[in-house]
Amino acid sequence: MSLAVINPATEETIATLEPAGVEETDAAVGRAARAAPAWRAVTPRDRARLLRRLATLVEEHGEELARIESQNVGKPISGARGEVGMVADVFHFYAGAIDKHHGETIPVAGGIDMTFREPLGVVGLIVPWNFPLNIASWKIGPALAAGNTIVLKPAELTPLSALRLEQLALDAGIPEGVLNVVVGKGSIVGARLVAHPDVAKIGFTGSTEVGRGIMEGAAQTIKRVTLELGGKSANVIFADADLEKAAAAAPYAVFDNAGQDCCARSRILVERNAYDRFADLLTAATQNVKVGDPAEDDTEMGPLISAQHKETVASFVEGQPLFQGDTPDTKGFWYPCTLVEATNDDRVAREEVFGPVAALIPFEDEADAIRIANDTQYGLSGSIWTNNGARALRVARALDTGVLSINSNSSVRVSTPFGGFKQSGFGRELGMHALASYSEIKNVFYATEG
Ligand code: NDP
């Protein structure tokens, strides 16, 4: 059966594709395996040049890629432009990282001991629909830099930007077979990559539930896995913070990408003596979020990805919300910006909504804030707002989460490590840290005594 790719802002079909099955997946793994020996032999300098050329082509085709992403995900074009800019930056970064990811010599008796960073071989990359090209690049960049070949499976809902990138990689001169994109169902193509004996590693971003299955499946062939999973991150606002600034920023930490963001700070924890004032400021700021046509330059929030997902998101809102915004009266899977008051035991505070719904939760003091923030199975991201520097660092050290920001909601950067604690997964993407999980350390002893 063919696969209809939908624009979630209009519900129109924008492409029809033939989804791959097990046979096509095996063929792609075969191409990647055949391309592997030559790719690992490319000199670091030349591999860097090829990655840099890919980065430049992404920049040159930036508007085209941003439009593809905006139409396929329903995300505002301004956000899509920023994401494509990051994709180019990721490839530039890993082009520059190739000759800085090196081994060491270790003093031992009787000879010289040295280590090498060897590629893993063929890696299977499985990515979600919320930031399709961005998240793919976080895996492709270090995987190629470390000398691996790739089979990439985009989400069925959003395959278009990955297919375009596959062409751009060839245009950049990256040899055929090095980057292969296979479009098809997770339960077929994804599962086959996990089971395939010639795939050395799975780099996965997606839900905790699917991640758990991938970990189980990978055990059969002792595959390496990196898992970037769900989140339920806390935005912790102390009464001594710049409340205006914190409230102005908070909506964009939840409603960006219509809340379909694993880093969404969807639990807003507010110190009780500042709660009422902060709730007023937050409501006013949320009213200003511009929801509408993703193709417009000033749109800040688009629709959800699908009708089914909209139903799931709506199921989290029970009773009268503190605030609920408007949505366009047109076709599309729209859901309004929604603020609810909650306790940390409510479903809206425990499960990942993955939509524009934020839960306001009061806390009593610093210890209570830490307790509530950590009272979740997840540990991906979070923010701390306070003008007390010592408190900011105390709380940052106490939170069981992988990526934090203080007096800011921005914690994802090309050069800094990204990944979760607890059931948000393990392994780190971005920065130099990502290279470690796309290579093996080989230790060699060379006897020098006669
Ligand atoms: P899913 O886990 O449903 O899907 C992610 C990817 O896995 C898709 O490509 C999907 O394919 C594939 N997949 C589905 N089933 C299997 C399977 N049995 N074996 C192998 N692959 C499979 O997540 P969503 O796409 O719905 O994305 C939303 C989730 O991703 C949220 O929970 C969110 O938190 C998380 N996420 C985490 C991020 C992070 O960095 N920590 C970043 C972004 C999202 P297909 O859809 O084609 O069936």
Boltz pocket constraint, residues with backbone or C-beta under 6 A from the ligand:
constraints:
  - pocket:
      binder: B
      contacts: [[A, 126], [A, 127], [A, 128], [A, 129], [A, 130], [A, 131], [A, 135], [A, 153], [A, 154], [A, 155], [A, 156], [A, 157], [A, 184], [A, 185], [A, 186], [A, 187], [A, 188], [A, 189], [A, 190], [A, 191], [A, 194], [A, 205], [A, 206], [A, 207], [A, 208], [A, 210], [A, 211], [A, 213], [A, 214], [A, 227], [A, 228], [A, 229], [A, 230], [A, 231], [A, 260], [A, 261], [A, 262], [A, 352], [A, 354], [A, 380], [A, 420], [A, 424], [A, 425]]
      max_distance: 6.0
